[in-house]
């Protein structure tokens, strides 16, 4: 079991980190566990990001990924992330990035990171029979297990949102978090997205170069389908005069709160006006050409393109340093492109899918 059982429906977010005796603080904000399968209370590790690996013995460890986060210009880092190898099965993995917003966004993002992996796995394991008669679009036919995962994702996200709402001590009327999750089970990927964090896949083309394939759609109010749903619920989608490029969601008769995404955990003031916690769930079947996954918060994507991120990951010699390389590049890009703006928090998760790297690098 991944998380320590408590009487509360969620963990104490300020103290939940990996087993104190079996973690190593590798870099600021990075906790790596090599044996323990529980999160215990400790205060000596900044816990914005967690790397966890199921292993039988320390000699069998083979790190195939990394996770890193850096606070922006705000008072606290509201991003959280997790990379859990061995999730649900020997070659399984759970990757997640959660970008909090609002007064209590830093708490909500950690809450979701700590609770969602076990909640989702429990929901999936509880499913027994499910109809597989869904219409498949395109050539890629999902594994039958995908539909169980899809139902589990939708169910787990709804339960997660309800648990947040039930926390009387935590005001989430105008606070919440995005969530982008990629679950690897065998050679299949399940992608669940809520908000404007993003996941991409680095894959080799027929020409032998690696290109970036975006696995998620940024769920923002300016998307026609998202905007229509919000407006049908009497929410308003309007951009401020000082930032005409950013569409925001407002109450019907009040200029608040101005949410810049169309789906999120929390944000209960807008839940009756089109903001939902139902993820967009998709499927990808891995091939030998697929090289790596990158999940990141919008602080990265606001200043780096998909191809730029893919190039950075491929140029980094160490798998363990790839996520930090992405974040460092994003920070530099913020300073160059928006020198007078407050920099957003930047967080990345990288998971490598092959033991060897391609010879050619994306230009």
Buried (B, 14 or more C-beta within 10 A) or exposed (E): EBBBEEEEBBBEBEEBBBBBEBBEEEBEBBBBBBBBBBBBBBEEBBBBBBBBBBBEEEEEEEBBBBBBBBBBEEEEBBBBBBBBBBBBEEEBBBBBBBBBBBEBBBBBBBBBBBBBBBBBBBBBEEBEEBEEEEEEEEEEEBBEBBBBBBBBBBBBBBBBBEBBBEBEEBEBBBBBBBBBBBBBBEBBBBBBBBBBBBBBBBBBEEEEBBBBEEBBBBBBBBBEEBBEBBBEBEBBBEBEEEEEEEBBBBBEEEEEBBBBBBBBBBBBBBBEBBBBBEBBBBBBBBEEBBBBBBBBBBBBBBBBEBBBBBBBBBEBEEBBBBBBBBBBBBBEBBEEEEEEEEBBBBBBBBBBBBEEBBEEEBE
